[in-house]
Amino acid sequence: MEAHGENGSAGRHQLRYVKKGTGEIVDVPGCTITSIHAKGSTVNILVDGDTHPKTIRKCLVIEFNGMQVYI
């Protein structure tokens, strides 16, 4: 997952992930990755239109920028 675009600015991304508690698939059509915890298991994303970032577990991401993710 790249946190920045080619010119160094924050890049916009699309992703889908599974909610841990319910198994519901959440589609996020536009977001910015605000931080990635390399040694940890989470990533923070700022969904377009929101003011506070969400923390999601990396292992629950099933699609990133239109590509399926396998772990």
N, CA, C and O atoms as a GROMACS GRO file, in nm:
protein
  284
    1MET      N    1   0.084  -0.118   0.000
    1MET     CA    2   0.000   0.000   0.000
    1MET      C    3   0.088   0.124   0.000
    1MET      O    4   0.171   0.142   0.089
    2GLU      N    5   0.070   0.206  -0.098
    2GLU     CA    6   0.145   0.331  -0.105
    2GLU      C    7   0.066   0.441  -0.038
    2GLU      O    8  -0.052   0.461  -0.068
    3ALA      N    9   0.130   0.513   0.053
    3ALA     CA   10   0.062   0.621   0.123
    3ALA      C   11   0.068   0.751   0.044
    3ALA      O   12  -0.010   0.843   0.070
    4HIS      N   13   0.159   0.761  -0.053
    4HIS     CA   14   0.176   0.884  -0.128
    4HIS      C   15   0.173   0.857  -0.278
    4HIS      O   16   0.208   0.749  -0.324
    5GLY      N   17   0.129   0.958  -0.352
    5GLY     CA   18   0.126   0.949  -0.497
    5GLY      C   19   0.265   0.966  -0.555
    5GLY      O   20   0.363   0.979  -0.481
    6GLU      N   21   0.274   0.966  -0.686
    6GLU     CA   22   0.403   0.975  -0.754
    6GLU      C   23   0.476   1.106  -0.723
    6GLU      O   24   0.598   1.108  -0.717
    7ASN      N   25   0.401   1.216  -0.705
    7ASN     CA   26   0.465   1.345  -0.680
    7ASN      C   27   0.486   1.372  -0.531
    7ASN      O   28   0.525   1.483  -0.494
    8GLY      N   29   0.463   1.273  -0.445
    8GLY     CA   30   0.485   1.289  -0.302
    8GLY      C   31   0.365   1.336  -0.224
    8GLY      O   32   0.367   1.338  -0.101
    9SER      N   33   0.258   1.374  -0.294
    9SER     CA   34   0.137   1.418  -0.225
    9SER      C   35   0.055   1.296  -0.181
    9SER      O   36   0.076   1.185  -0.229
   10ALA      N   37  -0.037   1.320  -0.090
   10ALA     CA   38  -0.123   1.211  -0.044
   10ALA      C   39  -0.207   1.161  -0.161
   10ALA      O   40  -0.273   1.240  -0.229
   11GLY      N   41  -0.205   1.031  -0.184
   11GLY     CA   42  -0.279   0.972  -0.295
   11GLY      C   43  -0.416   0.925  -0.252
   11GLY      O   44  -0.436   0.888  -0.136
   12ARG      N   45  -0.511   0.925  -0.345
   12ARG     CA   46  -0.646   0.872  -0.318
   12ARG      C   47  -0.648   0.727  -0.359
   12ARG      O   48  -0.589   0.687  -0.460
   13HIS      N   49  -0.717   0.648  -0.279
   13HIS     CA   50  -0.723   0.505  -0.303
   13HIS      C   51  -0.866   0.455  -0.289
   13HIS      O   52  -0.952   0.522  -0.232
   14GLN      N   53  -0.889   0.336  -0.343
   14GLN     CA   54  -1.015   0.265  -0.328
   14GLN      C   55  -0.982   0.134  -0.259
   14GLN      O   56  -0.882   0.070  -0.292
   15LEU      N   57  -1.066   0.094  -0.164
   15LEU     CA   58  -1.044  -0.036  -0.102
   15LEU      C   59  -1.175  -0.096  -0.052
   15LEU      O   60  -1.276  -0.027  -0.034
   16ARG      N   61  -1.170  -0.226  -0.029
   16ARG     CA   62  -1.281  -0.300   0.030
   16ARG      C   63  -1.221  -0.382   0.143
   16ARG      O   64  -1.112  -0.438   0.131
   17TYR      N   65  -1.295  -0.388   0.253
   17TYR     CA   66  -1.249  -0.470   0.365
   17TYR      C   67  -1.368  -0.536   0.433
   17TYR      O   68  -1.483  -0.498   0.411
   18VAL      N   69  -1.339  -0.636   0.514
   18VAL     CA   70  -1.441  -0.711   0.586
   18VAL      C   71  -1.443  -0.664   0.731
   18VAL      O   72  -1.338  -0.655   0.795
   19LYS      N   73  -1.562  -0.634   0.783
   19LYS     CA   74  -1.574  -0.597   0.924
   19LYS      C   75  -1.552  -0.722   1.009
   19LYS      O   76  -1.612  -0.827   0.984
   20LYS      N   77  -1.465  -0.710   1.107
   20LYS     CA   78  -1.429  -0.825   1.190
   20LYS      C   79  -1.548  -0.883   1.266
   20LYS      O   80  -1.563  -1.005   1.272
   21GLY      N   81  -1.631  -0.799   1.323
   21GLY     CA   82  -1.740  -0.846   1.408
   21GLY      C   83  -1.857  -0.907   1.332
   21GLY      O   84  -1.916  -1.005   1.378
   22THR      N   85  -1.891  -0.849   1.216
   22THR     CA   86  -2.012  -0.892   1.145
   22THR      C   87  -1.986  -0.967   1.015
   22THR      O   88  -2.075  -1.036   0.966
   23GLY      N   89  -1.866  -0.955   0.960
   23GLY     CA   90  -1.836  -1.017   0.832
   23GLY      C   91  -1.887  -0.937   0.714
   23GLY      O   92  -1.876  -0.981   0.599
   24GLU      N   93  -1.943  -0.820   0.741
   24GLU     CA   94  -1.995  -0.733   0.636
   24GLU      C   95  -1.880  -0.678   0.551
   24GLU      O   96  -1.776  -0.639   0.604
   25ILE      N   97  -1.899  -0.675   0.419
   25ILE     CA   98  -1.799  -0.618   0.329
   25ILE      C   99  -1.827  -0.470   0.314
   25ILE      O  100  -1.938  -0.430   0.278
   26VAL      N  101  -1.725  -0.388   0.341
   26VAL     CA  102  -1.738  -0.242   0.333
   26VAL      C  103  -1.661  -0.194   0.211
   26VAL      O  104  -1.542  -0.224   0.196
   27ASP      N  105  -1.727  -0.120   0.123
   27ASP     CA  106  -1.665  -0.064   0.004
   27ASP      C  107  -1.632   0.083   0.032
   27ASP      O  108  -1.721   0.161   0.066
   28VAL      N  109  -1.505   0.119   0.018
   28VAL     CA  110  -1.461   0.257   0.039
   28VAL      C  111  -1.412   0.308  -0.096
   28VAL      O  112  -1.299   0.281  -0.136
   29PRO      N  113  -1.498   0.384  -0.169
   29PRO     CA  114  -1.461   0.427  -0.304
   29PRO      C  115  -1.350   0.532  -0.308
   29PRO      O  116  -1.280   0.543  -0.408
   30GLY      N  117  -1.334   0.610  -0.202
   30GLY     CA  118  -1.231   0.712  -0.199
   30GLY      C  119  -1.179   0.734  -0.059
   30GLY      O  120  -1.256   0.763   0.032
   31CYS      N  121  -1.047   0.720  -0.042
   31CYS     CA  122  -0.987   0.744   0.090
   31CYS      C  123  -0.840   0.780   0.072
   31CYS      O  124  -0.782   0.760  -0.034
   32THR      N  125  -0.782   0.832   0.179
   32THR     CA  126  -0.641   0.863   0.184
   32THR      C  127  -0.581   0.782   0.298
   32THR      O  128  -0.638   0.779   0.408
   33ILE      N  129  -0.468   0.718   0.274
   33ILE     CA  130  -0.401   0.644   0.381
   33ILE      C  131  -0.322   0.745   0.462
   33ILE      O  132  -0.233   0.811   0.410
   34THR      N  133  -0.355   0.757   0.591
   34THR     CA  134  -0.289   0.856   0.675
   34THR      C  135  -0.167   0.799   0.745
   34THR      O  136  -0.072   0.873   0.770
   35SER      N  137  -0.167   0.670   0.778
   35SER     CA  138  -0.049   0.608   0.837
   35SER      C  139  -0.058   0.457   0.825
   35SER      O  140  -0.166   0.398   0.827
   36ILE      N  141   0.059   0.396   0.812
   36ILE     CA  142   0.070   0.251   0.804
   36ILE      C  143   0.165   0.208   0.915
   36ILE      O  144   0.275   0.261   0.928
   37HIS      N  145   0.123   0.113   0.994
   37HIS     CA  146   0.208   0.062   1.101
   37HIS      C  147   0.281  -0.062   1.047
   37HIS      O  148   0.224  -0.171   1.044
   38ALA      N  149   0.405  -0.043   1.006
   38ALA     CA  150   0.480  -0.148   0.937
   38ALA      C  151   0.495  -0.274   1.022
   38ALA      O  152   0.478  -0.385   0.971
   39LYS      N  153   0.524  -0.259   1.150
   39LYS     CA  154   0.543  -0.376   1.236
   39LYS      C  155   0.411  -0.423   1.296
   39LYS      O  156   0.402  -0.534   1.347
   40GLY      N  157   0.311  -0.339   1.291
   40GLY     CA  158   0.181  -0.373   1.348
   40GLY      C  159   0.089  -0.434   1.244
   40GLY      O  160   0.132  -0.475   1.136
   41SER      N  161  -0.037  -0.441   1.279
   41SER     CA  162  -0.132  -0.507   1.190
   41SER      C  163  -0.242  -0.413   1.142
   41SER      O  164  -0.343  -0.459   1.089
   42THR      N  165  -0.224  -0.281   1.160
   42THR     CA  166  -0.331  -0.188   1.125
   42THR      C  167  -0.283  -0.080   1.029
   42THR      O  168  -0.163  -0.056   1.012
   43VAL      N  169  -0.380  -0.016   0.966
   43VAL     CA  170  -0.357   0.098   0.878
   43VAL      C  171  -0.467   0.199   0.907
   43VAL      O  172  -0.582   0.161   0.930
   44ASN      N  173  -0.433   0.327   0.907
   44ASN     CA  174  -0.532   0.432   0.928
   44ASN      C  175  -0.569   0.494   0.794
   44ASN      O  176  -0.482   0.529   0.715
   45ILE      N  177  -0.700   0.506   0.770
   45ILE     CA  178  -0.748   0.566   0.645
   45ILE      C  179  -0.842   0.680   0.677
   45ILE      O  180  -0.916   0.676   0.776
   46LEU      N  181  -0.839   0.782   0.594
   46LEU     CA  182  -0.933   0.893   0.605
   46LEU      C  183  -1.026   0.884   0.486
   46LEU      O  184  -0.987   0.912   0.372
   47VAL      N  185  -1.150   0.845   0.513
   47VAL     CA  186  -1.250   0.829   0.408
   47VAL      C  187  -1.291   0.968   0.360
   47VAL      O  188  -1.308   1.059   0.440
   48ASP      N  189  -1.308   0.983   0.227
   48ASP     CA  190  -1.350   1.111   0.171
   48ASP      C  191  -1.477   1.159   0.241
   48ASP      O  192  -1.574   1.085   0.252
   49GLY      N  193  -1.475   1.283   0.289
   49GLY     CA  194  -1.590   1.341   0.356
   49GLY      C  195  -1.587   1.327   0.507
   49GLY      O  196  -1.661   1.398   0.576
   50ASP      N  197  -1.504   1.238   0.561
   50ASP     CA  198  -1.493   1.222   0.706
   50ASP      C  199  -1.386   1.317   0.761
   50ASP      O  200  -1.301   1.365   0.687
   51THR      N  201  -1.393   1.343   0.891
   51THR     CA  202  -1.294   1.431   0.954
   51THR      C  203  -1.198   1.355   1.044
   51THR      O  204  -1.093   1.408   1.081
   52HIS      N  205  -1.232   1.231   1.081
   52HIS     CA  206  -1.147   1.150   1.167
   52HIS      C  207  -1.110   1.021   1.095
   52HIS      O  208  -1.195   0.958   1.032
   53PRO      N  209  -0.982   0.980   1.104
   53PRO     CA  210  -0.941   0.856   1.037
   53PRO      C  211  -0.999   0.732   1.104
   53PRO      O  212  -1.031   0.733   1.223
   54LYS      N  213  -1.012   0.626   1.025
   54LYS     CA  214  -1.056   0.496   1.074
   54LYS      C  215  -0.935   0.404   1.078
   54LYS      O  216  -0.848   0.412   0.992
   55THR      N  217  -0.931   0.317   1.176
   55THR     CA  218  -0.825   0.217   1.185
   55THR      C  219  -0.883   0.083   1.142
   55THR      O  220  -0.984   0.038   1.195
   56ILE      N  221  -0.817   0.021   1.044
   56ILE     CA  222  -0.860  -0.112   1.000
   56ILE      C  223  -0.741  -0.206   1.004
   56ILE      O  224  -0.626  -0.164   0.990
   57ARG      N  225  -0.771  -0.334   1.021
   57ARG     CA  226  -0.664  -0.435   1.022
   57ARG      C  227  -0.626  -0.469   0.878
   57ARG      O  228  -0.713  -0.487   0.793
   58LYS      N  229  -0.497  -0.476   0.853
   58LYS     CA  230  -0.448  -0.505   0.717
   58LYS      C  231  -0.500  -0.640   0.666
   58LYS      O  232  -0.530  -0.653   0.547
   59CYS      N  233  -0.511  -0.738   0.753
   59CYS     CA  234  -0.552  -0.872   0.710
   59CYS      C  235  -0.698  -0.878   0.667
   59CYS      O  236  -0.741  -0.978   0.610
   60LEU      N  237  -0.776  -0.773   0.694
   60LEU     CA  238  -0.917  -0.772   0.657
   60LEU      C  239  -0.941  -0.703   0.522
   60LEU      O  240  -1.054  -0.702   0.473
   61VAL      N  241  -0.837  -0.644   0.463
   61VAL     CA  242  -0.850  -0.579   0.332
   61VAL      C  243  -0.857  -0.687   0.225
   61VAL      O  244  -0.770  -0.774   0.219
   62ILE      N  245  -0.961  -0.681   0.140
   62ILE     CA  246  -0.978  -0.783   0.036
   62ILE      C  247  -0.958  -0.726  -0.104
   62ILE      O  248  -0.943  -0.802  -0.200
   63GLU      N  249  -0.959  -0.593  -0.117
   63GLU     CA  250  -0.937  -0.530  -0.248
   63GLU      C  251  -0.872  -0.394  -0.226
   63GLU      O  252  -0.911  -0.320  -0.136
   64PHE      N  253  -0.772  -0.362  -0.308
   64PHE     CA  254  -0.702  -0.234  -0.300
   64PHE      C  255  -0.681  -0.180  -0.441
   64PHE      O  256  -0.615  -0.244  -0.523
   65ASN      N  257  -0.737  -0.064  -0.468
   65ASN     CA  258  -0.729  -0.001  -0.601
   65ASN      C  259  -0.770  -0.097  -0.713
   65ASN      O  260  -0.704  -0.106  -0.816
   66GLY      N  261  -0.880  -0.168  -0.690
   66GLY     CA  262  -0.935  -0.257  -0.792
   66GLY      C  263  -0.867  -0.391  -0.805
   66GLY      O  264  -0.905  -0.471  -0.890
   67MET      N  265  -0.766  -0.419  -0.723
   67MET     CA  266  -0.695  -0.546  -0.729
   67MET      C  267  -0.726  -0.628  -0.605
   67MET      O  268  -0.724  -0.576  -0.494
   68GLN      N  269  -0.755  -0.758  -0.624
   68GLN     CA  270  -0.781  -0.844  -0.509
   68GLN      C  271  -0.654  -0.862  -0.429
   68GLN      O  272  -0.544  -0.870  -0.484
   69VAL      N  273  -0.670  -0.869  -0.298
   69VAL     CA  274  -0.557  -0.884  -0.207
   69VAL      C  275  -0.563  -1.022  -0.145
   69VAL      O  276  -0.668  -1.065  -0.097
   70TYR      N  277  -0.451  -1.092  -0.146
   70TYR     CA  278  -0.440  -1.224  -0.084
   70TYR      C  279  -0.329  -1.219   0.020
   70TYR      O  280  -0.220  -1.168  -0.006
   71ILE      N  281  -0.358  -1.271   0.137
   71ILE     CA  282  -0.256  -1.273   0.243
   71ILE      C  283  -0.227  -1.416   0.280
   71ILE      O  284  -0.144  -1.441   0.367
   0.00000   0.00000   0.00000
